[in-house]
Amino acid sequence: MTATDRARDLVHEAAIAADEKQAADPVALDVSGVLPFTDAFLLVSGRSERQVNAIADAVEERLLEHGAKRLRREGAGEGRWVLLDFGDLVVHVFHEEERTYYALERLWRDCPTIPLHLAA
C-alpha cells in the first residue's frame, strides 16, 4: 500500500506551514503499509517550546483551511512534543531534544519517505 493522494496533499500543506515557521529537519514517512489508522507521518522540529507551539498552530490552521478535520491534539501544554492527528496524517512537532530522544525516524526506518518540495 501507499499513502493516498489526500494524505500526500495534507503532508505537503503541513510541511509548507511548518516551513513558514522555520521548522527544522522535516521528514515525511509513508506508514500506510504498517499502520491501519493513518497513511503518513510528518516529523518536524522546533528550537524552543514557543516555536514548537507556533509550528503546531500554523500546521493546524493551514490544514483546517484545506478541509482537514483535526481528530485530536496532544502535548501542547509543555511545548516539547505536539501531536496533531488528522486521520490520514499525523504530524509530530518535536522540540529538538525530544526528537533525538524518541528517534521516530529510526523506529519507522523501513517505511518509505514522501518527498517534500519546499522552497530553499
N, C-alpha and C positions, 0 to 999 in steps of 0.2 A: 504494500500500500504506500501511497504518497499523500502528502498533505493536500487538501482541497485547494482549489483556486481561491475560494473565500478566505481560507486560513492564510494563504500566501499574501493575499491583498492586505489582510489585517497586520501581518508581520511587517510588510512594507510601510504601512501607515504608522504603526507603533514605532518602528525604527526611525522614521523621519522625526516624529515628535520627540523621541529621546535624544536624537542628534541635535535638535534645536536647543536643547537644554544642556549641551556639551557632555552627554553621557559618554563614558569610556568603554572601549572594548565590546561593541555589540556583536553578539553571536546568535544566530537563529538556527534551531535544530528541528528537523522533521521527526517527530516522535510518534507519528501515526501508526507505524508498524509494531510498536511495543506498548503503547498506551491506548486503552479503549475510550478514554474520556476527553482527549484533546488531540489535535493534529500537530501543533507546533509550540515550541518554547522560544521566547526571546529573552536573552540574558544581557543585561547592561549593568554598568557600574557608575556610582557617583562617588565623589571625593569627600563628601560631608553628609551629615544627616539631613541638612536643609536641601542639598542638591538631590539626594535620593527621593525625598518627598516631592520636590518640584518636578523631577522627571516622571514620577508615577502620576502626578496630577495632569501633566501635559499629555501623557500617553492616554490616560483615561478620557480626557476631554476630546482628543482627536478621534479616538475610536468610537466614542458616543456620537460624534458628528458624522461618522461614516456608517451609522446604523448598527453598530455592535451593542450588545447588551452585556453590561458587567454583571456576572453572576455572584462574585464575591471579591472582597479586597481585604487583605490581611497584612498586619505588621506595620501599619503607618505610624503608630504611636512612637516607636523608638527611632524610626528613620534609618534602621540598619539593613532591613530587607523587607521590601514591599512586594507582595504577590497580587497580581491582578488576573482574575480568571474571566475570560470572555468566551468560554466554551471551546471554540475552535483553536483558540490561542491562550496560552498562559504566559504572562510577562513577569519576569523576575527582575526587580530593580534592587541591586545589592549595594551596600557600602563596600568599598574595595576590600576591606579586611574579611568581611563575611563571604564575599565571593571566593576569595582564596581558600578560606577555611572549608566551605561546603563543596567547592570544586564540582559543580554540576556538569561542567564540560567533560570531566573525567568519568563521572557516573554514566553519562549518556554518550560516551565517545563512539559507540558503534552506530549511532544514528547519523544519517546524512545531514549536512548543513544546508541551509537555504541561503542562497547568495543575497547579500544586501548591497544595493546600489545607492550609496549615499554620496552627496556632493563632498568633494575634498576640501 
